[in-house]
Amino acid sequence: MRAYYILAINPGSTTTKIAVYKDQQCVLERALTHDRDELDRCGSVMGQKPLRQQMVMQALREAGQGQEQEHIVLDAVVGRCGMVKPLDSGTYRIGDKMVEDLSSGEASLHASSLGGLIARDIGDALGIPAFTVDPVVTDELVPQAKLTGMPGIERRSIFHALNAKAMARRACAELGKSYQNSRLIVAHMGGGITVGAHHYGRVIDVNDAMMGEGPFTPERSGALPLVPVIDMCFSGQYSRQEMVDLITNQSGMQALLGTNDLRVCEKMIKNGDSFAALVLESMAYQVSKQIGAMVAVLCGRVDGIVLTGGMAYSDRFTGQIKERVDLIAPVFVYPGESEMLAMAQGALAALQGSCRILEYE
């Protein structure tokens, strides 16, 4: 079987990560850093696209992986997807409708949307397909998970789908099971923490960390008693945007300890700070409690529990979670993220014909 060369593109707020894979082997990896002032001069997230795209092409040329190199010919390009409409998981072709939605509305406010747009442009220029894999808006929730007790408010599915599903498949490989025949709980633990119930290949319930659900995190408040929050909203001290910012990136460990860095928290604990120890243990407690909720979603039958994301590098933190949940099922700890490889794997499956290429409509 021939080898396929795939370019993966993953934009962040001030970086654009790129990688070239020969099948599943990474042969080039770069993290392109963007000066904040230069990005601000672009005027908007969408205005950053020419700058980032130019830097991607320049990096490829400098690495000897550009168009002019006949011995390396890209077969596909895959980009991170932004806040388009809710979708099933899978590999999607980046068509005109997706480009339109990535360029407008809420999606246009997020740097991740540039991944799909840049991928499409490069794909068109090279005459190769452009894909996106397991978007953050992957929505496979069952109806019971969406309904709330407040008419007009429905729970939504926004989570770390790309890494969560990739790590779920990794655990399944260790278990000797297929993802489509397994029941797992995956906790992605970073700036946001999402805990999902993976039921035979579909994430049927997961907390929305951006909406204030689930555990508190290094930066987010997590679930709160609603009436005190309502009191804050009507106190006259905060605008709507200030309240949103407070809940989504100015709370959690940052507000409690003055840092969003788990390593700093652990140093504080080592130096005898008992409150820092309480904060860390409370966060682990709440993650464990969210895992327990997903056990009920899966009717108590769980093949494995996965702890992943940047916080999974902490043995202290993962150890406190394992103490509470390891009697439920085997616990797999996969620190960090594998989003670039996961994107490449999705594109590779499409090229090899082992998965159906989905169309965004």
Short mmCIF file of the C-alpha atoms (twelve columns), coordinates in Angstrom:
data_MODEL
# 
_entry.id   MODEL 
# 
loop_
_atom_site.group_PDB 
_atom_site.id 
_atom_site.type_symbol 
_atom_site.label_atom_id 
_atom_site.label_alt_id 
_atom_site.label_comp_id 
_atom_site.label_asym_id 
_atom_site.label_seq_id 
_atom_site.Cartn_x 
_atom_site.Cartn_y 
_atom_site.Cartn_z 
_atom_site.pdbx_PDB_model_num 
ATOM 1   C CA . MET A 1   0.000   0.000  0.000  1 
ATOM 2   C CA . ARG A 2   1.355   3.419  -0.972 1 
ATOM 3   C CA . ALA A 3   2.184   6.029  1.650  1 
ATOM 4   C CA . TYR A 4   0.169   9.238  1.914  1 
ATOM 5   C CA . TYR A 5   1.552   12.641 2.849  1 
ATOM 6   C CA . ILE A 6   -0.828  14.783 4.888  1 
ATOM 7   C CA . LEU A 7   -0.448  18.366 6.097  1 
ATOM 8   C CA . ALA A 8   -2.209  19.132 9.411  1 
ATOM 9   C CA . ILE A 9   -2.948  22.721 10.499 1 
ATOM 10  C CA . ASN A 10  -4.026  23.726 14.017 1 
ATOM 11  C CA . PRO A 11  -4.285  27.482 14.740 1 
ATOM 12  C CA . GLY A 12  -4.348  28.801 18.296 1 
ATOM 13  C CA . SER A 13  -4.749  32.309 19.652 1 
ATOM 14  C CA . THR A 14  -1.083  33.272 19.057 1 
ATOM 15  C CA . THR A 15  0.357   30.203 17.308 1 
ATOM 16  C CA . THR A 16  -0.296  28.083 14.247 1 
ATOM 17  C CA . LYS A 17  0.883   24.497 14.623 1 
ATOM 18  C CA . ILE A 18  1.612   22.541 11.454 1 
ATOM 19  C CA . ALA A 19  2.792   18.995 10.841 1 
ATOM 20  C CA . VAL A 20  3.371   16.781 7.821  1 
ATOM 21  C CA . TYR A 21  2.660   13.080 8.250  1 
ATOM 22  C CA . LYS A 22  3.749   10.175 6.096  1 
ATOM 23  C CA . ASP A 23  0.751   8.021  6.921  1 
ATOM 24  C CA . GLN A 24  0.916   8.189  10.743 1 
ATOM 25  C CA . GLN A 25  4.611   9.087  11.003 1 
ATOM 26  C CA . CYS A 26  5.350   12.750 11.637 1 
ATOM 27  C CA . VAL A 27  8.113   13.950 9.284  1 
ATOM 28  C CA . LEU A 28  7.789   17.676 9.990  1 
ATOM 29  C CA . GLU A 29  6.443   19.637 12.942 1 
ATOM 30  C CA . ARG A 30  6.491   23.370 13.538 1 
ATOM 31  C CA . ALA A 31  4.847   25.790 15.963 1 
ATOM 32  C CA . LEU A 32  4.652   29.162 14.230 1 
ATOM 33  C CA . THR A 33  4.470   32.005 16.741 1 
ATOM 34  C CA . HIS A 34  2.567   35.183 15.904 1 
ATOM 35  C CA . ASP A 35  3.331   38.530 17.497 1 
ATOM 36  C CA . ARG A 36  0.241   39.778 19.338 1 
ATOM 37  C CA . ASP A 37  0.652   43.326 18.010 1 
ATOM 38  C CA . GLU A 38  0.885   42.010 14.458 1 
ATOM 39  C CA . LEU A 39  -2.288  39.975 14.936 1 
ATOM 40  C CA . ASP A 40  -4.061  43.007 16.386 1 
ATOM 41  C CA . ARG A 41  -3.169  44.992 13.269 1 
ATOM 42  C CA . CYS A 42  -5.085  42.417 11.212 1 
ATOM 43  C CA . GLY A 43  -8.262  43.869 12.702 1 
ATOM 44  C CA . SER A 44  -10.131 40.591 13.251 1 
ATOM 45  C CA . VAL A 45  -9.599  36.846 13.464 1 
ATOM 46  C CA . MET A 46  -10.613 36.474 9.818  1 
ATOM 47  C CA . GLY A 47  -8.179  39.252 8.937  1 
ATOM 48  C CA . GLN A 48  -5.347  37.068 10.281 1 
ATOM 49  C CA . LYS A 49  -5.849  34.422 7.594  1 
ATOM 50  C CA . PRO A 50  -3.457  35.831 4.922  1 
ATOM 51  C CA . LEU A 51  -0.677  36.323 7.490  1 
ATOM 52  C CA . ARG A 52  -1.006  32.848 8.981  1 
ATOM 53  C CA . GLN A 53  -1.377  31.176 5.581  1 
ATOM 54  C CA . GLN A 54  1.725   32.920 4.264  1 
ATOM 55  C CA . MET A 55  3.702   31.764 7.310  1 
ATOM 56  C CA . VAL A 56  2.500   28.178 6.831  1 
ATOM 57  C CA . MET A 57  3.629   28.125 3.200  1 
ATOM 58  C CA . GLN A 58  6.934   29.770 4.097  1 
ATOM 59  C CA . ALA A 59  7.583   27.171 6.808  1 
ATOM 60  C CA . LEU A 60  6.873   24.366 4.349  1 
ATOM 61  C CA . ARG A 61  9.260   25.831 1.802  1 
ATOM 62  C CA . GLU A 62  11.983  26.356 4.388  1 
ATOM 63  C CA . ALA A 63  11.632  22.764 5.552  1 
ATOM 64  C CA . GLY A 64  11.936  21.469 2.013  1 
ATOM 65  C CA . GLN A 65  8.348   20.265 1.994  1 
ATOM 66  C CA . GLY A 66  6.908   22.852 -0.396 1 
ATOM 67  C CA . GLN A 67  5.350   22.406 -3.792 1 
ATOM 68  C CA . GLU A 68  8.689   22.631 -5.559 1 
ATOM 69  C CA . GLN A 69  9.940   19.444 -3.873 1 
ATOM 70  C CA . GLU A 70  9.001   16.626 -6.249 1 
ATOM 71  C CA . HIS A 71  9.980   13.849 -3.839 1 
ATOM 72  C CA . ILE A 72  7.337   15.014 -1.346 1 
ATOM 73  C CA . VAL A 73  3.876   15.496 -2.798 1 
ATOM 74  C CA . LEU A 74  1.052   16.235 -0.383 1 
ATOM 75  C CA . ASP A 75  -2.028  14.063 -0.834 1 
ATOM 76  C CA . ALA A 76  -4.355  15.930 1.517  1 
ATOM 77  C CA . VAL A 77  -4.513  18.781 3.984  1 
ATOM 78  C CA . VAL A 78  -6.518  18.706 7.200  1 
ATOM 79  C CA . GLY A 79  -7.399  21.678 9.372  1 
ATOM 80  C CA . ARG A 80  -8.923  22.294 12.767 1 
ATOM 81  C CA . CYS A 81  -12.598 23.221 12.617 1 
ATOM 82  C CA . GLY A 82  -14.326 26.033 14.480 1 
ATOM 83  C CA . MET A 83  -17.810 26.729 15.813 1 
ATOM 84  C CA . VAL A 84  -19.965 25.607 12.906 1 
ATOM 85  C CA . LYS A 85  -23.362 23.996 13.419 1 
ATOM 86  C CA . PRO A 86  -23.574 20.788 15.535 1 
ATOM 87  C CA . LEU A 87  -22.287 17.690 13.717 1 
ATOM 88  C CA . ASP A 88  -21.760 13.980 14.140 1 
ATOM 89  C CA . SER A 89  -18.124 13.006 14.622 1 
ATOM 90  C CA . GLY A 90  -16.074 11.906 11.642 1 
ATOM 91  C CA . THR A 91  -14.007 13.208 8.731  1 
ATOM 92  C CA . TYR A 92  -15.617 16.023 6.749  1 
ATOM 93  C CA . ARG A 93  -14.695 17.453 3.392  1 
ATOM 94  C CA . ILE A 94  -14.233 21.222 3.684  1 
ATOM 95  C CA . GLY A 95  -16.695 22.389 1.058  1 
ATOM 96  C CA . ASP A 96  -18.155 25.759 0.138  1 
ATOM 97  C CA . LYS A 97  -20.877 25.641 2.797  1 
ATOM 98  C CA . MET A 98  -18.378 24.941 5.584  1 
ATOM 99  C CA . VAL A 99  -16.133 27.751 4.327  1 
ATOM 100 C CA . GLU A 100 -19.129 30.091 4.419  1 
ATOM 101 C CA . ASP A 101 -20.035 29.110 7.989  1 
ATOM 102 C CA . LEU A 102 -16.435 29.220 9.237  1 
ATOM 103 C CA . SER A 103 -16.142 32.761 7.887  1 
ATOM 104 C CA . SER A 104 -19.244 34.179 9.553  1 
ATOM 105 C CA . GLY A 105 -21.142 34.360 12.834 1 
ATOM 106 C CA . GLU A 106 -19.676 32.925 16.019 1 
ATOM 107 C CA . ALA A 107 -17.188 30.778 14.091 1 
ATOM 108 C CA . SER A 108 -15.472 33.866 12.683 1 
ATOM 109 C CA . LEU A 109 -14.485 34.921 16.220 1 
ATOM 110 C CA . HIS A 110 -12.368 31.822 16.909 1 
ATOM 111 C CA . ALA A 111 -8.833  31.235 15.606 1 
ATOM 112 C CA . SER A 112 -9.558  27.514 15.239 1 
ATOM 113 C CA . SER A 113 -11.832 28.344 12.281 1 
ATOM 114 C CA . LEU A 114 -8.769  29.490 10.344 1 
ATOM 115 C CA . GLY A 115 -7.542  25.889 10.280 1 
ATOM 116 C CA . GLY A 116 -10.329 24.804 7.971  1 
ATOM 117 C CA . LEU A 117 -10.121 27.952 5.839  1 
ATOM 118 C CA . ILE A 118 -6.355  27.747 5.338  1 
ATOM 119 C CA . ALA A 119 -6.609  24.011 4.652  1 
ATOM 120 C CA . ARG A 120 -9.205  24.626 1.945  1 
ATOM 121 C CA . ASP A 121 -7.088  27.319 0.251  1 
ATOM 122 C CA . ILE A 122 -3.969  25.151 0.255  1 
ATOM 123 C CA . GLY A 123 -5.967  22.152 -0.945 1 
ATOM 124 C CA . ASP A 124 -7.411  24.163 -3.830 1 
ATOM 125 C CA . ALA A 125 -3.963  25.489 -4.772 1 
ATOM 126 C CA . LEU A 126 -2.469  21.987 -4.842 1 
ATOM 127 C CA . GLY A 127 -5.505  20.214 -6.266 1 
ATOM 128 C CA . ILE A 128 -5.843  17.928 -3.244 1 
ATOM 129 C CA . PRO A 129 -8.734  17.335 -0.813 1 
ATOM 130 C CA . ALA A 130 -9.113  19.371 2.373  1 
ATOM 131 C CA . PHE A 131 -10.646 17.748 5.445  1 
ATOM 132 C CA . THR A 132 -11.545 18.462 9.044  1 
ATOM 133 C CA . VAL A 133 -11.929 15.785 11.732 1 
ATOM 134 C CA . ASP A 134 -14.097 15.474 14.861 1 
ATOM 135 C CA . PRO A 135 -15.030 19.162 15.235 1 
ATOM 136 C CA . VAL A 136 -15.367 20.773 18.665 1 
ATOM 137 C CA . VAL A 137 -19.105 21.051 17.899 1 
ATOM 138 C CA . THR A 138 -19.464 17.268 17.616 1 
ATOM 139 C CA . ASP A 139 -22.969 16.586 18.931 1 
ATOM 140 C CA . GLU A 140 -23.992 13.004 19.646 1 
ATOM 141 C CA . LEU A 141 -25.939 13.682 22.841 1 
ATOM 142 C CA . VAL A 142 -29.009 11.595 23.544 1 
ATOM 143 C CA . PRO A 143 -32.273 13.574 23.970 1 
ATOM 144 C CA . GLN A 144 -32.291 12.957 27.734 1 
ATOM 145 C CA . ALA A 145 -28.919 14.729 27.997 1 
ATOM 146 C CA . LYS A 146 -30.152 17.845 26.188 1 
ATOM 147 C CA . LEU A 147 -33.419 18.529 27.990 1 
ATOM 148 C CA . THR A 148 -33.328 20.877 30.983 1 
ATOM 149 C CA . GLY A 149 -35.956 21.964 33.479 1 
ATOM 150 C CA . MET A 150 -36.026 25.452 31.981 1 
ATOM 151 C CA . PRO A 151 -38.043 25.740 28.738 1 
ATOM 152 C CA . GLY A 152 -36.003 27.519 26.088 1 
ATOM 153 C CA . ILE A 153 -32.642 26.411 27.504 1 
ATOM 154 C CA . GLU A 154 -31.149 23.225 26.068 1 
ATOM 155 C CA . ARG A 155 -27.801 21.662 26.911 1 
ATOM 156 C CA . ARG A 156 -25.355 21.703 24.017 1 
ATOM 157 C CA . SER A 157 -22.350 19.593 23.093 1 
ATOM 158 C CA . ILE A 158 -19.090 21.565 22.972 1 
ATOM 159 C CA . PHE A 159 -16.019 19.597 24.044 1 
ATOM 160 C CA . HIS A 160 -12.498 18.474 23.171 1 
ATOM 161 C CA . ALA A 161 -13.857 15.938 20.667 1 
ATOM 162 C CA . LEU A 162 -10.708 15.516 18.581 1 
ATOM 163 C CA . ASN A 163 -8.362  14.600 21.432 1 
ATOM 164 C CA . ALA A 164 -11.023 12.826 23.509 1 
ATOM 165 C CA . LYS A 165 -11.953 10.430 20.725 1 
ATOM 166 C CA . ALA A 166 -8.311  9.865  19.760 1 
ATOM 167 C CA . MET A 167 -7.419  8.955  23.349 1 
ATOM 168 C CA . ALA A 168 -10.514 6.765  23.624 1 
ATOM 169 C CA . ARG A 169 -9.336  4.801  20.576 1 
ATOM 170 C CA . ARG A 170 -5.864  4.514  22.112 1 
ATOM 171 C CA . ALA A 171 -7.338  3.026  25.288 1 
ATOM 172 C CA . CYS A 172 -9.450  0.638  23.226 1 
ATOM 173 C CA . ALA A 173 -6.307  -0.577 21.458 1 
ATOM 174 C CA . GLU A 174 -4.775  -1.386 24.854 1 
ATOM 175 C CA . LEU A 175 -7.976  -3.137 25.889 1 
ATOM 176 C CA . GLY A 176 -8.050  -5.148 22.667 1 
ATOM 177 C CA . LYS A 177 -11.477 -3.756 21.785 1 
ATOM 178 C CA . SER A 178 -12.835 -1.610 18.980 1 
ATOM 179 C CA . TYR A 179 -14.017 1.912  19.791 1 
ATOM 180 C CA . GLN A 180 -17.416 1.119  18.279 1 
ATOM 181 C CA . ASN A 181 -17.863 -1.773 20.724 1 
ATOM 182 C CA . SER A 182 -16.658 -0.051 23.891 1 
ATOM 183 C CA . ARG A 183 -18.030 2.027  26.740 1 
ATOM 184 C CA . LEU A 184 -15.549 4.547  28.107 1 
ATOM 185 C CA . ILE A 185 -15.340 7.753  30.102 1 
ATOM 186 C CA . VAL A 186 -12.814 10.331 28.902 1 
ATOM 187 C CA . ALA A 187 -11.768 13.336 30.996 1 
ATOM 188 C CA . HIS A 188 -9.889  15.982 29.011 1 
ATOM 189 C CA . MET A 189 -8.234  18.220 31.594 1 
ATOM 190 C CA . GLY A 190 -6.672  21.508 30.550 1 
ATOM 191 C CA . GLY A 191 -7.760  25.138 30.767 1 
ATOM 192 C CA . GLY A 192 -11.217 23.643 30.399 1 
ATOM 193 C CA . ILE A 193 -12.258 20.243 31.725 1 
ATOM 194 C CA . THR A 194 -14.759 18.087 29.844 1 
ATOM 195 C CA . VAL A 195 -15.823 14.594 30.895 1 
ATOM 196 C CA . GLY A 196 -17.703 12.542 28.322 1 
ATOM 197 C CA . ALA A 197 -19.483 9.188  28.178 1 
ATOM 198 C CA . HIS A 198 -18.368 7.316  25.042 1 
ATOM 199 C CA . HIS A 199 -21.019 4.732  24.193 1 
ATOM 200 C CA . TYR A 200 -20.166 2.475  21.257 1 
ATOM 201 C CA . GLY A 201 -18.342 5.204  19.338 1 
ATOM 202 C CA . ARG A 202 -20.642 8.102  20.223 1 
ATOM 203 C CA . VAL A 203 -20.293 10.664 23.029 1 
ATOM 204 C CA . ILE A 204 -23.824 10.533 24.392 1 
ATOM 205 C CA . ASP A 205 -23.276 12.977 27.278 1 
ATOM 206 C CA . VAL A 206 -20.560 15.495 28.139 1 
ATOM 207 C CA . ASN A 207 -20.362 18.674 30.205 1 
ATOM 208 C CA . ASP A 208 -20.021 22.028 28.447 1 
ATOM 209 C CA . ALA A 209 -17.094 23.710 30.197 1 
ATOM 210 C CA . MET A 210 -17.639 26.972 28.304 1 
ATOM 211 C CA . MET A 211 -21.181 27.230 29.668 1 
ATOM 212 C CA . GLY A 212 -20.158 26.719 33.286 1 
ATOM 213 C CA . GLU A 213 -20.897 23.001 33.592 1 
ATOM 214 C CA . GLY A 214 -18.802 20.397 35.368 1 
ATOM 215 C CA . PRO A 215 -15.715 20.805 37.590 1 
ATOM 216 C CA . PHE A 216 -13.958 24.094 38.186 1 
ATOM 217 C CA . THR A 217 -10.715 24.301 36.236 1 
ATOM 218 C CA . PRO A 218 -7.471  26.290 36.256 1 
ATOM 219 C CA . GLU A 219 -9.404  29.197 34.669 1 
ATOM 220 C CA . ARG A 220 -13.147 28.436 34.764 1 
ATOM 221 C CA . SER A 221 -15.712 28.472 37.525 1 
ATOM 222 C CA . GLY A 222 -17.415 25.177 36.766 1 
ATOM 223 C CA . ALA A 223 -20.969 24.614 37.990 1 
ATOM 224 C CA . LEU A 224 -22.157 27.238 40.489 1 
ATOM 225 C CA . PRO A 225 -25.243 27.835 42.654 1 
ATOM 226 C CA . LEU A 226 -27.421 29.899 40.308 1 
ATOM 227 C CA . VAL A 227 -29.082 32.375 42.675 1 
ATOM 228 C CA . PRO A 228 -25.804 33.969 43.887 1 
ATOM 229 C CA . VAL A 229 -24.744 34.276 40.235 1 
ATOM 230 C CA . ILE A 230 -28.058 36.003 39.447 1 
ATOM 231 C CA . ASP A 231 -27.404 38.377 42.346 1 
ATOM 232 C CA . MET A 232 -23.994 39.238 40.864 1 
ATOM 233 C CA . CYS A 233 -25.561 39.874 37.448 1 
ATOM 234 C CA . PHE A 234 -28.021 42.385 38.928 1 
ATOM 235 C CA . SER A 235 -25.583 44.005 41.350 1 
ATOM 236 C CA . GLY A 236 -24.649 46.702 38.839 1 
ATOM 237 C CA . GLN A 237 -20.959 45.852 39.251 1 
ATOM 238 C CA . TYR A 238 -20.584 43.742 36.107 1 
ATOM 239 C CA . SER A 239 -21.534 43.996 32.454 1 
ATOM 240 C CA . ARG A 240 -22.738 40.878 30.646 1 
ATOM 241 C CA . GLN A 241 -19.330 40.418 28.990 1 
ATOM 242 C CA . GLU A 242 -17.545 40.855 32.311 1 
ATOM 243 C CA . MET A 243 -19.674 38.085 33.811 1 
ATOM 244 C CA . VAL A 244 -18.950 35.805 30.844 1 
ATOM 245 C CA . ASP A 245 -15.218 36.518 31.153 1 
ATOM 246 C CA . LEU A 246 -15.354 35.938 34.904 1 
ATOM 247 C CA . ILE A 247 -16.940 32.509 34.509 1 
ATOM 248 C CA . THR A 248 -14.917 31.331 31.503 1 
ATOM 249 C CA . ASN A 249 -11.372 32.584 32.081 1 
ATOM 250 C CA . GLN A 250 -11.028 34.489 35.369 1 
ATOM 251 C CA . SER A 251 -12.245 31.937 37.913 1 
ATOM 252 C CA . GLY A 252 -11.163 28.535 39.155 1 
ATOM 253 C CA . MET A 253 -7.617  28.038 40.362 1 
ATOM 254 C CA . GLN A 254 -6.612  31.402 38.858 1 
ATOM 255 C CA . ALA A 255 -9.044  33.268 41.113 1 
ATOM 256 C CA . LEU A 256 -8.381  31.098 44.158 1 
ATOM 257 C CA . LEU A 257 -4.579  30.965 44.037 1 
ATOM 258 C CA . GLY A 258 -3.523  33.685 41.599 1 
ATOM 259 C CA . THR A 259 -2.172  31.197 39.060 1 
ATOM 260 C CA . ASN A 260 -3.597  28.955 36.346 1 
ATOM 261 C CA . ASP A 261 -0.439  26.832 36.282 1 
ATOM 262 C CA . LEU A 262 -0.813  23.488 38.026 1 
ATOM 263 C CA . ARG A 263 2.958   23.282 38.470 1 
ATOM 264 C CA . VAL A 264 2.933   26.511 40.479 1 
ATOM 265 C CA . CYS A 265 0.078   25.144 42.584 1 
ATOM 266 C CA . GLU A 266 2.106   22.019 43.339 1 
ATOM 267 C CA . LYS A 267 5.106   24.131 44.352 1 
ATOM 268 C CA . MET A 268 2.850   26.036 46.743 1 
ATOM 269 C CA . ILE A 269 1.709   22.732 48.238 1 
ATOM 270 C CA . LYS A 270 5.313   21.560 48.560 1 
ATOM 271 C CA . ASN A 271 6.060   24.768 50.463 1 
ATOM 272 C CA . GLY A 272 3.322   23.992 52.961 1 
ATOM 273 C CA . ASP A 273 0.364   25.946 51.542 1 
ATOM 274 C CA . SER A 274 -2.628  24.018 52.896 1 
ATOM 275 C CA . PHE A 275 -5.172  26.072 50.933 1 
ATOM 276 C CA . ALA A 276 -3.411  25.251 47.656 1 
ATOM 277 C CA . ALA A 277 -3.631  21.588 48.654 1 
ATOM 278 C CA . LEU A 278 -7.365  21.992 49.263 1 
ATOM 279 C CA . VAL A 279 -7.860  23.669 45.861 1 
ATOM 280 C CA . LEU A 280 -6.076  20.871 44.015 1 
ATOM 281 C CA . GLU A 281 -7.891  18.151 45.927 1 
ATOM 282 C CA . SER A 282 -11.247 19.880 45.387 1 
ATOM 283 C CA . MET A 283 -10.648 20.066 41.647 1 
ATOM 284 C CA . ALA A 284 -9.730  16.365 41.566 1 
ATOM 285 C CA . TYR A 285 -12.812 15.621 43.677 1 
ATOM 286 C CA . GLN A 286 -15.063 17.427 41.212 1 
ATOM 287 C CA . VAL A 287 -13.513 15.667 38.204 1 
ATOM 288 C CA . SER A 288 -14.062 12.353 39.986 1 
ATOM 289 C CA . LYS A 289 -17.674 13.297 40.711 1 
ATOM 290 C CA . GLN A 290 -18.231 14.134 37.035 1 
ATOM 291 C CA . ILE A 291 -16.742 10.765 36.081 1 
ATOM 292 C CA . GLY A 292 -19.169 9.149  38.512 1 
ATOM 293 C CA . ALA A 293 -22.068 10.897 36.790 1 
ATOM 294 C CA . MET A 294 -20.943 9.449  33.449 1 
ATOM 295 C CA . VAL A 295 -20.872 5.975  35.039 1 
ATOM 296 C CA . ALA A 296 -24.610 6.342  35.575 1 
ATOM 297 C CA . VAL A 297 -25.030 7.477  31.955 1 
ATOM 298 C CA . LEU A 298 -23.369 4.218  30.866 1 
ATOM 299 C CA . CYS A 299 -25.597 2.197  33.229 1 
ATOM 300 C CA . GLY A 300 -22.610 1.212  35.350 1 
ATOM 301 C CA . ARG A 301 -20.893 -0.768 32.583 1 
ATOM 302 C CA . VAL A 302 -17.557 0.908  31.855 1 
ATOM 303 C CA . ASP A 303 -14.631 -0.654 29.985 1 
ATOM 304 C CA . GLY A 304 -12.129 2.064  30.810 1 
ATOM 305 C CA . ILE A 305 -11.563 5.588  32.144 1 
ATOM 306 C CA . VAL A 306 -9.161  7.919  30.320 1 
ATOM 307 C CA . LEU A 307 -7.421  10.943 31.871 1 
ATOM 308 C CA . THR A 308 -5.832  13.200 29.250 1 
ATOM 309 C CA . GLY A 309 -4.878  16.825 28.570 1 
ATOM 310 C CA . GLY A 310 -2.156  18.989 30.056 1 
ATOM 311 C CA . MET A 311 -3.188  18.421 33.677 1 
ATOM 312 C CA . ALA A 312 -2.688  14.681 33.246 1 
ATOM 313 C CA . TYR A 313 1.072   15.316 33.477 1 
ATOM 314 C CA . SER A 314 0.576   15.796 37.225 1 
ATOM 315 C CA . ASP A 315 0.937   12.499 39.087 1 
ATOM 316 C CA . ARG A 316 -0.476  14.129 42.222 1 
ATOM 317 C CA . PHE A 317 -3.629  15.296 40.424 1 
ATOM 318 C CA . THR A 318 -4.274  12.097 38.466 1 
ATOM 319 C CA . GLY A 319 -3.446  10.054 41.560 1 
ATOM 320 C CA . GLN A 320 -6.161  11.797 43.569 1 
ATOM 321 C CA . ILE A 321 -8.673  11.051 40.804 1 
ATOM 322 C CA . LYS A 322 -7.589  7.424  40.487 1 
ATOM 323 C CA . GLU A 323 -8.057  6.913  44.234 1 
ATOM 324 C CA . ARG A 324 -11.758 7.650  43.758 1 
ATOM 325 C CA . VAL A 325 -12.508 5.939  40.434 1 
ATOM 326 C CA . ASP A 326 -10.101 3.066  39.818 1 
ATOM 327 C CA . LEU A 327 -12.522 0.529  41.311 1 
ATOM 328 C CA . ILE A 328 -14.969 1.383  38.520 1 
ATOM 329 C CA . ALA A 329 -12.758 0.395  35.574 1 
ATOM 330 C CA . PRO A 330 -9.109  0.423  34.443 1 
ATOM 331 C CA . VAL A 331 -7.725  3.972  34.343 1 
ATOM 332 C CA . PHE A 332 -5.525  5.069  31.426 1 
ATOM 333 C CA . VAL A 333 -3.446  8.236  31.801 1 
ATOM 334 C CA . TYR A 334 -2.401  9.868  28.517 1 
ATOM 335 C CA . PRO A 335 -0.866  13.286 29.285 1 
ATOM 336 C CA . GLY A 336 -1.034  16.097 26.762 1 
ATOM 337 C CA . GLU A 337 -2.890  16.166 23.496 1 
ATOM 338 C CA . SER A 338 -2.543  14.308 20.187 1 
ATOM 339 C CA . GLU A 339 -4.669  16.578 18.039 1 
ATOM 340 C CA . MET A 340 -2.250  16.798 15.115 1 
ATOM 341 C CA . LEU A 341 -1.935  13.021 14.840 1 
ATOM 342 C CA . ALA A 342 -5.677  12.602 15.321 1 
ATOM 343 C CA . MET A 343 -6.370  14.956 12.413 1 
ATOM 344 C CA . ALA A 344 -3.858  13.135 10.229 1 
ATOM 345 C CA . GLN A 345 -5.362  9.764  11.150 1 
ATOM 346 C CA . GLY A 346 -8.824  10.975 10.155 1 
ATOM 347 C CA . ALA A 347 -7.567  12.258 6.812  1 
ATOM 348 C CA . LEU A 348 -5.584  9.059  6.233  1 
ATOM 349 C CA . ALA A 349 -8.663  6.926  6.843  1 
ATOM 350 C CA . ALA A 350 -10.506 9.013  4.246  1 
ATOM 351 C CA . LEU A 351 -7.709  8.642  1.685  1 
ATOM 352 C CA . GLN A 352 -7.486  4.892  2.263  1 
ATOM 353 C CA . GLY A 353 -11.241 4.486  2.000  1 
ATOM 354 C CA . SER A 354 -11.570 2.983  5.476  1 
ATOM 355 C CA . CYS A 355 -14.032 5.666  6.594  1 
ATOM 356 C CA . ARG A 356 -16.855 7.506  4.886  1 
ATOM 357 C CA . ILE A 357 -16.101 11.095 3.913  1 
ATOM 358 C CA . LEU A 358 -18.905 13.228 5.328  1 
ATOM 359 C CA . GLU A 359 -20.356 16.300 3.643  1 
ATOM 360 C CA . TYR A 360 -21.270 19.445 5.596  1 
ATOM 361 C CA . GLU A 361 -24.663 20.792 4.551  1 
# 
